Amino acid sequence: MNILLEKQPGLSAVITGSEPIYSGVTQALLERGMHVPKDFSIIGIMSNRSAEKYTPKVTSLSVPSTEMGRMGAEFLIKKLENQEFEPQQVIFPPQFTARQSTGRFKSRT
């Protein structure tokens, strides 16, 4: 995050791909004296349960992991029972939930 902010000083928001990355981003921002969402917005790709445990609560994109696991197990069982089972593509739309880690754009440059 520090390298990213050095290369793009006007950057005002990021999307983080996991909870550890979210934690690293917030730590780097705090070390620079920046606060979420006053100075910087973050969207986290994480479960709603995880997003609720942070302060501020994280604006998130979550995927239906339980449903994905269920369907994956179902496809595996079908494949094991029938060698001719064809792979399938299933699209699970993410759920966007606006919380407290995003704010209005403010230019810093």
C-alpha positions as CSV (number, residue, x, y, z in Angstrom):
1,M,0.0,0.0,0.0
2,N,2.9,2.4,0.8
3,I,4.4,1.8,-2.7
4,L,1.0,2.3,-4.3
5,L,0.5,5.6,-2.5
6,E,4.0,6.8,-3.4
7,K,3.3,6.0,-7.1
8,Q,-0.3,7.3,-7.0
9,P,-0.4,10.1,-4.4
10,G,-3.9,11.2,-5.5
11,L,-5.4,7.7,-5.0
12,S,-8.5,7.9,-2.9
13,A,-9.9,4.3,-2.7
14,V,-9.0,0.6,-3.2
15,I,-10.8,-2.7,-3.2
16,T,-9.1,-5.3,-1.1
17,G,-9.2,-9.0,-2.0
18,S,-9.1,-10.4,1.5
19,E,-9.2,-9.6,5.3
20,P,-5.4,-9.7,5.7
21,I,-5.0,-7.3,2.8
22,Y,-7.7,-5.0,4.3
23,S,-5.8,-5.0,7.6
24,G,-2.5,-4.2,5.9
25,V,-4.1,-1.4,3.9
26,T,-5.7,0.2,7.0
27,Q,-2.4,-0.1,8.9
28,A,-0.5,1.6,6.1
29,L,-3.0,4.4,6.0
30,L,-2.9,4.9,9.8
31,E,0.9,5.1,9.6
32,R,0.5,7.9,7.1
33,G,-2.0,9.7,9.3
34,M,-4.9,8.9,7.1
35,H,-8.3,7.8,8.3
36,V,-11.1,5.6,6.7
37,P,-13.4,7.0,5.3
38,K,-12.5,10.6,5.9
39,D,-9.3,10.5,3.9
40,F,-9.5,7.2,2.0
41,S,-12.3,4.7,1.0
42,I,-11.9,0.9,1.1
43,I,-14.2,-1.8,-0.2
44,G,-13.4,-5.3,1.1
45,I,-14.1,-8.6,-0.6
46,M,-15.2,-10.5,2.5
47,S,-18.2,-12.0,4.2
48,N,-20.8,-9.7,5.7
49,R,-20.0,-11.2,9.1
50,S,-16.3,-10.2,8.8
51,A,-17.2,-6.8,7.4
52,E,-19.3,-6.0,10.5
53,K,-16.5,-6.8,13.0
54,Y,-14.2,-3.9,11.9
55,T,-14.4,-0.3,12.9
56,P,-15.5,1.4,10.8
57,K,-17.7,-1.4,9.4
58,V,-16.4,-2.3,5.9
59,T,-18.3,-1.6,2.7
60,S,-18.1,-5.1,1.2
61,L,-18.6,-7.3,-1.8
62,S,-19.5,-10.8,-0.5
63,V,-20.1,-14.0,-2.4
64,P,-22.5,-16.8,-1.4
65,S,-19.7,-19.1,-0.1
66,T,-22.1,-21.6,1.4
67,E,-24.0,-21.9,-1.8
68,M,-20.8,-22.2,-3.8
69,G,-19.5,-25.0,-1.5
70,R,-22.8,-26.8,-1.7
71,M,-22.9,-26.7,-5.5
72,G,-19.2,-27.7,-5.8
73,A,-19.9,-30.8,-3.6
74,E,-23.0,-31.6,-5.7
75,F,-20.9,-31.3,-8.9
76,L,-18.2,-33.5,-7.5
77,I,-20.7,-36.2,-6.4
78,K,-22.3,-36.1,-9.9
79,K,-18.8,-36.5,-11.5
80,L,-17.9,-39.4,-9.3
81,E,-21.2,-41.1,-10.0
82,N,-21.2,-40.4,-13.8
83,Q,-17.9,-40.1,-15.7
84,E,-19.7,-38.3,-18.5
85,F,-20.7,-35.4,-16.3
86,E,-19.8,-32.2,-18.1
87,P,-18.2,-29.3,-16.3
88,Q,-20.6,-26.4,-15.8
89,Q,-20.1,-22.7,-15.3
90,V,-22.2,-21.0,-12.7
91,I,-22.1,-17.3,-12.0
92,F,-22.7,-16.2,-8.4
93,P,-23.4,-12.5,-8.3
94,P,-21.7,-10.8,-5.4
95,Q,-23.7,-8.8,-2.9
96,F,-22.6,-5.2,-2.4
97,T,-23.3,-3.7,1.0
98,A,-22.5,-0.1,1.7
99,R,-21.2,0.5,5.2
100,Q,-18.8,3.0,6.8
101,S,-15.5,2.4,5.1
102,T,-16.4,4.5,2.0
103,G,-17.1,8.1,1.6
104,R,-17.2,11.0,-0.8
105,F,-14.2,11.6,-3.1
106,K,-11.9,14.3,-1.8
107,S,-8.8,15.3,-3.8
108,R,-5.5,15.3,-1.9
109,T,-3.4,16.6,-4.7
